[in-house]
């Protein structure tokens, strides 16, 4: 590693090797932002050198929730992984049941720009899945007001405005995330 001093002269500084393991028990890793509030645990190994840090590890969901489109969902799966880069890869999943249809909301991607994806079983069009998530009914039985709310939610997920609050721009959320390590809290995240 070469550093340039203020007077323009160069000095050589050694890069020190790294080999650390960081373990995070429950109540020490939190991911918050854009309607997401999750508690995780796991471990991370930091290798490489001080000039080239290489983090490898994963933190897995202990509990959490996702507030999106005016609804609250309990998370069923979640990970924050570092695979050599300093930008974590996140994946959080919430599943709910509406009649005979199971709907899933998935938030996945680099922490700087995760994407929201909607799934259903049996497979349905996106507007139908969203109708089941928001109103617990099929799209053909929505009132005029609910149809307008559904259109706003579709626009919001597409990043084109629509409903305010935590739903704005959720199709490709940008920034607004906090991943923190903290001392044990006295109160857990309510489920």
Buried (B, 14 or more C-beta within 10 A) or exposed (E): EEEEEEEEEEEEEEEEEBEEEBEBEEBBBBBBBBBBBBBBBBEBBBBBEEEEBBBBBBBEBBBBBBBBBBBEBEBEBBBBBBEEEEEBBBBBBBBBEBEEBBBBBBBBBEBEEBBBBBBBEEEBEBBBBBBBBBBBBBBEEBEEEBBEBBEBBBBBBBBEEBBEEBBBBBBEBEEEBEBEEEEEEEEEBEE
